[in-house]
Amino acid sequence: MNERQKLLIVDDKAENLYVLEQTLRKTGAQIVQCSSGNEALVASLEHNFALAVLDVRMPGMDGYELAELLRGDSKTLHLPIIFLTAEFGEEEQIFKGYEAGAIDYIVKPYNSAILLAKVKLFLKLDQQRQELREQSALLEATNRELEEFAHSVSHDLRTPLHGIDGFSKALLEDCSDQLDETGKDYLRRVRGGVERMESLIENLLRLSRLNRTEMHLQRLDLGELARKCLGDLREAEPERSVEFVVKPQSLEAYGDRALLEIAVNNLLSNAWKFTSRHTAARIEVGTTQHKGRPVYFVRDDGAGFDMAFAKKLFGPFQRLHDTKSFPGIGIGLAIVMRIIARHGGQLWAESEVEKGATFFFTLPNTVSAS
């Protein structure tokens, strides 16, 4: 941060201002001196102060009134204020000062070293807040640029994909009698590749937007979301024999419905995929308690994985199985992780090879979050 910090000091006595200025100039901050409340209000419009040191006893507008007026302006609403007072004994006066916005009291005659140390501390805190604001603004700008880049790239990729998809579909429908089985198989593979690429682009876009998606928190039933997802999975592969259990029937949670629907769908699609090599499979959605808080889980009896590689699970494009056995792009669990993290929850897994996997996650407590 290149801009020099500014410090406001207010006292109606010139000799007090001089002593105060001599003490605080060691902070390295630019000091603006004012001899009245009105003068200080004008200065607050012209400068951005990191801290104000106000004398309590002043004719006309005293320090308390000045602090209240500063608090009433959005520009100086959060300005830290230190009061200098010769009367610290009355509890009523102390409360009045803190109510007006004081962060500290210094009793006259004050120890210059103590005052200097406190002012330096508050200036350091202000500098850290400013640096944090700048970093947040930079991060926000970077996220916007990344999202715009992702959108642009997805558009540029989708344009030729649509052409490939359209022409390959036309060849299969209109020219199939001129193709042998090998040619038809090649075209079907081309179309399958297009579908996978479309899915990859869509999921990358979804992942890039998750941190910026506005959340609408509400009470909801994860069991309902799970049953809806299962219906879609069964409709796509009606020949599969999968026992599906939601226990208890109602899984009350608190979060963003749209995001949690994506998370539940990804977890269940994952379980559905990794039980596909079993003639009969079981998928369970439920909840347990840990330290008085609900922990939700999705459990399957499918292929499982080696826990030695568990840390790789939730990174984009990380796969623990070969694509021939279990097709996919390795981004679904990364999306789930991002969604749960946005809710302030945790996501982890337990598994054993060929004995299935269980994915656990937590969400904000329903009562406290609301």
Residue pairs with C-beta under 8 A, 6 or more apart in sequence:
1 127
1 130
1 131
1 134
4 28
4 29
4 30
5 27
5 28
5 29
5 30
5 50
5 123
5 126
5 127
6 29
6 30
6 31
6 32
6 47
6 48
6 49
6 50
7 24
7 27
7 29
7 30
7 31
7 32
7 49
7 50
7 51
7 52
7 53
7 119
7 123
8 32
8 34
8 40
8 43
8 44
8 47
8 49
8 51
8 52
8 53
9 17
9 20
9 21
9 24
9 31
9 32
9 33
9 34
9 52
9 53
9 54
10 33
10 34
10 35
10 36
10 37
10 39
10 40
10 52
10 53
10 54
10 55
10 58
10 63
10 66
11 17
11 20
11 35
11 55
11 58
11 84
12 35
12 36
12 55
12 58
12 59
13 35
13 55
14 35
16 55
17 33
17 35
20 53
20 84
21 31
21 33
23 112
23 115
23 116
24 31
24 53
24 115
24 116
24 119
25 31
26 116
27 116
27 119
27 120
27 123
29 50
29 51
29 123
32 43
32 47
32 49
34 40
34 43
36 58
36 60
36 61
37 58
37 60
37 61
37 62
37 63
37 65
37 66
37 69
38 60
38 61
40 52
40 54
40 66
40 70
41 66
41 69
41 70
44 70
44 73
44 75
44 76
44 79
45 75
48 75
49 76
49 79
50 80
50 122
50 123
50 126
50 127
51 79
51 80
51 81
51 82
51 119
51 122
51 123
51 126
52 67
52 70
52 79
52 80
52 81
52 82
53 81
53 82
53 84
53 119
54 63
54 66
54 67
54 81
54 82
54 83
54 84
55 63
55 83
55 84
55 85
56 62
56 63
56 64
56 83
56 84
56 85
56 86
56 87
56 97
57 63
57 85
57 86
57 87
58 66
61 69
63 83
63 84
63 85
63 97
63 100
64 96
64 97
64 100
67 81
67 83
67 97
67 100
67 101
67 102
68 100
68 101
70 76
70 77
70 79
70 81
70 101
71 77
71 100
71 101
79 101
80 103
80 122
80 125
80 126
81 100
81 101
81 102
81 103
82 102
82 103
82 104
82 105
82 106
82 118
82 119
82 122
83 97
83 102
83 104
83 105
83 106
84 106
84 108
84 110
85 93
85 97
85 105
85 106
85 107
85 108
86 107
86 108
87 93
88 94
88 105
88 107
94 105
97 105
103 122
104 118
106 114
106 115
106 118
143 211
143 212
144 212
146 208
147 208
147 209
147 212
150 204
150 205
150 208
151 205
154 201
154 204
154 205
157 197
157 201
158 198
158 201
161 194
161 197
161 198
161 201
164 190
164 194
165 191
165 194
168 187
168 190
168 191
168 194
169 191
171 179
171 187
172 179
172 184
172 187
172 188
172 191
176 184
179 187
196 327
196 329
199 329
200 329
200 331
203 329
203 331
203 332
203 335
204 331
206 262
206 335
207 316
207 331
207 334
207 335
207 338
210 259
210 335
210 338
210 339
210 342
211 338
211 342
213 256
213 259
213 342
215 255
215 256
215 259
215 342
215 343
216 256
216 257
216 258
217 254
217 255
217 256
217 364
217 369
217 370
218 254
218 255
218 256
218 257
219 252
219 253
219 254
219 366
219 370
220 252
220 253
220 254
220 255
220 257
220 260
221 250
221 251
221 252
221 253
222 251
222 252
222 253
222 260
222 264
222 285
222 296
223 246
223 248
223 249
223 250
223 251
223 285
224 250
225 257
225 260
225 261
225 264
225 265
226 246
226 251
226 264
226 268
226 285
226 298
227 244
227 246
229 261
229 264
229 265
229 268
229 269
230 244
230 268
230 283
233 268
233 269
233 272
234 240
234 242
237 272
240 276
240 281
241 279
241 280
241 281
242 272
242 275
242 280
242 281
242 282
242 283
243 280
243 281
243 282
243 283
244 282
244 283
244 284
245 282
245 283
245 284
245 285
245 286
246 284
246 285
246 286
247 284
247 285
247 286
248 286
248 287
251 285
251 286
251 287
251 296
252 366
253 260
253 294
253 296
253 363
253 366
254 363
254 364
254 365
254 366
254 369
254 370
255 343
255 363
255 364
256 342
256 343
259 339
259 342
259 343
260 339
260 343
260 363
262 335
262 336
262 339
263 335
263 336
263 339
263 340
263 361
264 285
264 298
266 332
266 333
266 335
266 336
267 298
267 336
267 359
268 283
268 285
268 298
269 332
270 298
270 332
270 333
270 359
271 283
271 298
271 299
271 300
271 302
271 357
272 283
273 302
273 326
273 327
273 328
274 300
274 302
274 303
274 304
274 321
274 326
274 357
275 281
275 282
275 283
275 300
275 301
275 302
275 303
275 356
276 302
276 326
277 302
277 303
277 325
278 301
278 302
281 300
281 301
281 302
282 300
282 301
283 298
283 299
283 300
284 297
284 298
284 299
284 300
285 296
285 297
285 298
285 299
286 296
286 297
286 299
287 294
287 295
287 296
287 297
288 294
288 295
288 297
289 295
290 362
293 362
293 365
294 362
294 363
295 360
295 361
295 362
296 360
296 361
296 362
296 363
297 358
297 359
297 360
297 361
298 358
298 359
299 356
299 357
299 358
299 359
300 356
300 357
300 358
301 355
301 356
302 356
302 357
303 321
303 325
303 326
303 353
303 354
303 356
304 351
304 352
304 353
304 354
304 355
304 356
304 357
305 313
305 320
305 321
305 351
305 353
305 357
306 320
306 351
306 353
307 350
307 351
307 352
309 320
310 348
310 349
310 351
312 318
312 320
313 320
313 333
313 349
314 333
314 334
314 336
314 337
314 347
315 334
316 330
316 331
316 334
317 329
317 330
317 331
317 334
318 330
318 333
318 334
319 328
319 330
336 347
336 359
336 361
337 347
340 346
340 347
340 361
340 362
340 363
341 347
343 363
343 364
344 363
344 364
345 361
345 362
345 363
345 364
346 361
346 362
347 359
347 360
347 361
348 359
348 360
348 361
349 357
349 358
349 359
349 360
350 357
350 358
350 360
351 357
351 358
